[in-house]
Amino acid sequence: TVTFKPHAPTQNSVAVLMAYMNKPIVQIS
């Protein structure tokens, strides 16, 4: 489970967030 913490993001959450923003929703779903 990946938990996003805006006040204290981890390296993992940042990588997942960037990948999510760089890829279309269709590919992630």
N, C-alpha and C positions, 0 to 999 in steps of 0.2 A: 504493500500500500504506500502510495506516495502522498505525503502531506505537504501542502504549500504554505510556507510561513512568510508573508510579506515583510514582517519586521525582522526576520532572521532566516533568510533562504539558505538552504544547504547547496553544496556543489551539485548534488544529484538533482534536486528540484529545479535548479537553474538550467541544467542540461536538458531536462525533460521539457521544461517550459519553452526553451529556445527551439527545440526540435518540434514541439507542437505548433509554434508560431510559424516555423519555416515550412511545414508540410500542410497540405490540404486536409480538411476534416475527413474527407472520404477515405484517404489512405490510413488514417489513424483508427477509424471506426472498425 
